[in-house]
């Protein structure tokens, strides 16, 4: 699905970065599947009208979210803690009615957040288009339907359950090309006093850190407060609070409501002013970002080639969707990275999308450690460093590319 127009404003997009031919970020595959692998041209554009940073072309959602989708949130203890804190904040927020509140989560994955409401016998509904993870959520006692969220689904939910007090999402809204359709559905689903609370990787952090690996097939948008405020204002809703998060290398939690339902908080005023100062409303900022991305690629490839020339063994740590962008944009294959260690069973024994580096169980990293490990899961660096003290004590070194390419 390609567009030359902004998905929000409907006016022409300006292309800012071309990442070349890219596979599906989560499309881990076996050797017999190499010949039929799907690729698409990954370019990102910016609209000065909506201030929205977005993919120009995105694969069909059914290609990305399906019955063998390879990401389960509950595999990370850190994320389990984060989503419990998110749920606790919703419960403390004062936005839920005291009698029989109803909470809906879009993209609930395996139920990692909603189980905190289910355990308190609160009415809830998870919406998860990937059938395999929706089944996991239902197994955990989280009521989940496996569908894509539309206005029609919102109407059927209201007919069956009534309107919602809270509509939650985490690392989901940025995946949806028809985001305007989702907002129309939210508007119908929410009570007059209801709120939307969602978080996604934050554009301001991506630009500041040159963390271009946040751009891949699933992330059709990277949001800012400016672009979210513009989008929801088109549907008579407004941004009332923003809360920075450390997850995914820098995310933002947005709180929105029907226009006039609640006052706009100082946090929104401050963040909008900061974004204007950073230049997130100007094309020139993203042209500078492209230069930084190209420089990062040059430095990373140069470092890996130098280590290879010196006979050093390099492996990757964390077979992430984000790593797919780096590997394919930089042209890094098994000649430079021997393997990537990952704890997700569904990825083990497969190869990385596009560049076909073997993905091995974590035990391989312990038994056959490299001299250098590229930390693709850099957003979990604190958790990983605490776990891998033995690797470092034995002389193992980490390579990171955010906010700059360097050896730790």
Buried (B, 14 or more C-beta within 10 A) or exposed (E): BEBEEBBBBEEEBBEBBEBEEBBBBBBBBEEEEEEEBBBBEBBBBBBBBBBBBBBBBBBEBEEBBBEEBBBBBBBBEBBBEBBBEBBEEBBEBEBBEEEEBBBBBBBBBBBBBBBBBBEEEBBBBBBBBBBBBBBBBBEBEBBBBBBBBBBEBBEEBBEEBEBBBBBBBBBBBBBBBBBBBBBBBBBBBBBEBBBBBBBBBBBBBBBBBBBBBBBBBBBBBBBBBBBBBBBBEEBEBBBBBBBBBEBBBBBBBBBBBBEEBBEBBEBBEEBBEEBBEBBBBBBEBBEBBBEBBBEBBEBBBEBBEEBBEEEEBBBBBBBBBBBBBBBBBBEBBBEBBBBBBBBBEBBBEBBBBBBBBBBBBBEBBEEEBBBBBBBBBBBBBEBBBEEBEEBEEEEBBBBBBBBEBEEE
